[in-house]
Amino acid sequence: MAKASVISLLSLFICIFSSLSFAYASASAPAPAPSSNQQMRFEVLGHVYCDTCRVEFETSISEPIPGATVRLECRNRTDEKITYQSPEITAGDKGNYKIQVTGDYEESDCDVMLVKSPRADCNDPTEEWRKARVVLTTLDGVSGEIRFANNLGFKKKEALPECTKVLTEMGYFELQKELGSEAV
């Protein structure tokens, strides 16, 4: 009889606990994905810099490029057709830009690309494959409206003299000695 009471009590406890867990999970569940007739809005934020050392990454002496122009383009993964293209966006005083996008681009790859630099001494774009990929859907686990693009840069016509010191401090030239010409 004691065994039956313990089993009944344990079963009752499990039922009550399960009900509370279910109720809590329902209350804290994320909102459902927007329906197709509800438009998503995204804000893509990024930065354009002058690569003063011509190494295709930012250093402590890289400079922002106010007035640089970028564009966001999304292409369908299957047929490569353009699914979205922003107007050309001009970076502000500190080289930062903001692109407003409406829509969900789950089936597309979206990239921010450099268009042009206003600086005659720093208008050599980094390699063409250098783009900043951004995810413009909420259906892949990324939440929120703000998306950050990796920084993009134009290269200075000639590297600054202080680049050797800066790159040595970063350990870049030590790596070059280990790898030989492959590191350059």
N, C-alpha and C positions, 0 to 999 in steps of 0.2 A: 504494500500500500504506500509506503514511504517513497519507493522508487517511482510509482505512478505520479505522486504529487510533485516530485522533483522534476520529472519529465514534463508534466503539464505546465509547471511554473516556468521552466526553461523555454518551452515552446511559446508561451505567452510573452515572455521577455523578448524573444527573437522577433515575434510578430510586431510588437510595439516599436522595437528598435528599428526594424526595417521600414515601418511606416514613417517614423521620424526622419530617417535618412532619405527616403524618397521625397518627402515634403521639402526638406532642406535643399536637395539637389534640384528640384523643380523651381524653387524660389531663386536659386543662384545660377541657374542655367543661362548661358549667353543668349542674347537676342537672336532670333532666326535671321538667316541671310535675307537681304532685301529681295523682293520679287523683281521680275524683269522690268516691270513698269515703274519701279522706284530707282532713280538715278543715283549712283555713288558719286561722291565728290572727293577728289584727292588734291593734295598740295605737295608738289615735289620741290624740295629745297636742295640747293647745291652751291658750289663755290668754284670760281675760275681763278687760276693763279698763273703767274709768270715763273716758269722754271728757269731760274737765273743760272743754274749749273748745267743745264742740258742733260739731265740724268733721267727725266721722265717720272720723277716723284718729287714731292715737296720736301724742302729742307728749311732750316731756320732762316735762310736769307731769301726764300721765295717771296714774291710780292703779289698781292691781289691785283686783278685787272678790272677796274671799274669800266663799264661800257662794253665789256666782252659780250658776244652774242652766242647763244646756244639754242638748240631746238630739241624737242622731245618727239620721238617717232616710235610707234608701235607697229609690229608686223605679225601677222598670223603665223603661227608655228608650222602649219601644214602647207599653205600655198605661198607664203612670203608676201602676201598682199598687205599694203599699208592699211591698218585699221584705225589709226589716229595719228595726226601730225599737228603739233602745236604751231602757233605762229613763232617767229623768231623772238626770243626773249633777251632783253639787255640786262646785264648784271649791274647792281647798284654800286654805291661808293666804295664798298669793301670787297667787291668781286662776288657778292652773293646774289643769287637769283631765286625766283619763286615762279613755278609754273602751275596754273590751275587746270585741272583735268576733270571732266565729267564723264562718267561711264565706268563700266567694269570690263577689264581687258584680261580675263582669265586665260583665254586661248592665244594670247599674244606675248611676244617678247618686246618690252619697252626700254628704249635707251635714250639717254640724253647725250647729244653730240655737240662738239664745238663747231661753230659756224665761222666767226671771225673775231679778230682782236683789233682794238683801236690803236694799239701801240706798234709803231713801225719797228722798234727795236726788239719786240717780243711778239711776233705773229706767226712763228713757225709751229704749226699744230703738232701735238704728239702723234704717234703712229695712228693711222686710220682705224685700226682695230680697238683703239683706246676709247671706250664709251663707258658711260655710267649706267648700268642696268638697274631698273627700278621695277618693283612689283606693284601693279595697279589692279589688285583684286582683293577682296576680303574673304574669298573662298578657299584660301590656302593656309589659313591660320594666322596671318598677319592682320592685326586689328588697328584701327585708327585711321584717320584721314591724312596724316602727315607721313611722307616718304622722303628719305634722305638719299640723295645720289652721291656717289663717290666724287671727290674733287677732280676737276679736269684742268689741264694746263697747256699753255702755249710755251714754246721754248724760246729763250733769248737767242739772238743771232750769234753772239759769242758769250761763252761762260765768263762770269765775273772772276777776277783774280783770287778772291777769298774763298772760292769753291774748294780748292785743294784742302785748305785748313778745315772747312766745315765737313767735307766728306771724310777726311781722316779722323776727325772727332767721332763721326758716326760709325767708323770701322769699315767704311767702304773700300778704302785703298788696301787695308790689311786683307780683305776678302779677295781683292784683285790679285795680290801676290800669291795667295793659295790656289786660285783657280786659273791664273794666267790670263790670256786674252779673252777667255769666255766671259769674264765678269764685266768687261767693258761694253 
